[in-house]
Amino acid sequence: MEYSHKTESGVLILRLQGDLIGELKGPELLEVINSAINEGINFCAIDIAGVRYINSSGIGVLITILTKFRNKDGEVCLINPSDHVKKLLIITKLTAIFNIEDDLEEAIKKLQNS
């Protein structure tokens, strides 16, 4: 998995590409999250359009990110999951706990109004 990140309008924006399987890039990604939270950023938009596959460790990474932001009165929004990933989110009932939007602009708007 590859990822990039930037901050825009007070929102940490993560773009994930490839397979989100947690073991290799998960700890590195969580360091980015911790740094952002320590800088006072409470919102995170995660663009997962380029994610082909997620396993249980990858789901654990997403839940850990969500928990970290919510513990600081923040929120997380997933952006544009592929059909395969969307089915997985539905099967695991994660659609009930994650905000999911079709594009970055909608995600930022939703996060700023939460």
C-alpha positions as CSV (number, residue, x, y, z in Angstrom):
1,M,0.0,0.0,0.0
2,E,1.1,3.5,-0.8
3,Y,-0.3,6.7,0.8
4,S,0.0,10.4,0.8
5,H,-1.3,13.0,3.2
6,K,-1.8,16.8,3.4
7,T,-3.8,19.2,5.5
8,E,-6.5,21.4,3.9
9,S,-9.0,23.6,5.7
10,G,-8.1,22.0,9.1
11,V,-8.8,18.5,7.7
12,L,-6.1,15.8,7.4
13,I,-6.5,14.2,4.0
14,L,-5.1,10.8,3.4
15,R,-5.0,9.1,0.0
16,L,-4.5,5.3,0.1
17,Q,-3.6,3.2,-2.9
18,G,-3.3,-0.6,-3.2
19,D,-4.0,-3.2,-0.6
20,L,-4.8,-2.0,2.9
21,I,-3.6,-5.0,4.9
22,G,-2.3,-3.2,7.9
23,E,0.9,-5.0,8.8
24,L,3.4,-3.0,6.7
25,K,2.2,0.6,6.5
26,G,-0.3,0.6,9.4
27,P,2.1,1.7,12.1
28,E,3.6,4.4,9.8
29,L,0.1,5.6,9.0
30,L,-0.8,5.8,12.6
31,E,2.2,8.0,13.3
32,V,0.9,10.5,10.7
33,I,-2.4,10.4,12.5
34,N,-0.9,11.0,15.9
35,S,1.2,13.9,14.6
36,A,-1.9,15.5,13.1
37,I,-3.9,15.1,16.3
38,N,-1.0,16.5,18.3
39,E,-1.1,19.6,16.0
40,G,-4.7,20.1,16.9
41,I,-6.3,18.6,13.8
42,N,-9.6,16.9,14.7
43,F,-10.9,15.8,11.3
44,C,-9.7,13.3,8.8
45,A,-10.9,12.5,5.2
46,I,-9.5,9.2,3.9
47,D,-9.7,8.7,0.1
48,I,-9.9,5.0,-0.4
49,A,-10.9,5.0,-4.1
50,G,-7.6,3.4,-4.9
51,V,-7.8,0.7,-2.4
52,R,-8.3,-2.7,-4.0
53,Y,-8.5,-5.0,-1.0
54,I,-8.8,-4.7,2.8
55,N,-8.2,-7.5,5.3
56,S,-9.0,-7.6,9.0
57,S,-5.7,-5.8,9.9
58,G,-6.6,-3.0,7.4
59,I,-10.1,-2.7,9.0
60,G,-8.4,-2.5,12.3
61,V,-6.2,0.4,11.1
62,L,-9.3,2.3,9.9
63,I,-11.1,1.7,13.2
64,T,-8.0,2.8,15.2
65,I,-7.9,6.0,13.1
66,L,-11.6,6.6,13.8
67,T,-11.2,6.0,17.5
68,K,-8.2,8.3,17.8
69,F,-10.1,11.2,16.2
70,R,-13.3,10.6,18.1
71,N,-11.4,10.5,21.4
72,K,-10.4,14.1,20.6
73,D,-14.0,15.1,19.7
74,G,-13.1,14.7,16.0
75,E,-14.5,12.7,13.1
76,V,-13.4,10.6,10.1
77,C,-15.0,10.4,6.7
78,L,-14.2,7.7,4.1
79,I,-14.2,8.9,0.5
80,N,-15.3,7.0,-2.6
81,P,-14.8,3.3,-1.7
82,S,-14.7,0.9,-4.7
83,D,-17.6,-1.5,-5.1
84,H,-15.6,-4.3,-3.6
85,V,-14.6,-2.2,-0.5
86,K,-18.1,-0.8,-0.1
87,K,-19.5,-4.4,0.0
88,L,-17.0,-5.3,2.7
89,L,-17.9,-2.2,4.7
90,I,-21.6,-3.2,4.4
91,I,-21.0,-6.8,5.4
92,T,-18.9,-5.8,8.4
93,K,-21.5,-3.1,9.3
94,L,-18.9,-0.4,9.3
95,T,-21.2,1.8,7.3
96,A,-23.0,2.3,10.6
97,I,-20.0,3.9,12.2
98,F,-18.1,5.6,9.4
99,N,-19.2,8.6,7.4
100,I,-18.9,7.8,3.7
101,E,-19.0,10.4,1.0
102,D,-18.5,10.3,-2.8
103,D,-15.9,13.1,-3.1
104,L,-13.5,15.2,-1.1
105,E,-15.5,18.4,-1.2
106,E,-18.5,16.7,0.4
107,A,-16.4,15.0,3.0
108,I,-14.7,18.3,4.1
109,K,-18.1,20.0,4.2
110,K,-19.6,17.1,6.3
111,L,-16.6,17.1,8.7
112,Q,-16.6,20.8,9.2
113,N,-20.3,20.7,10.1
114,S,-20.0,17.8,12.5
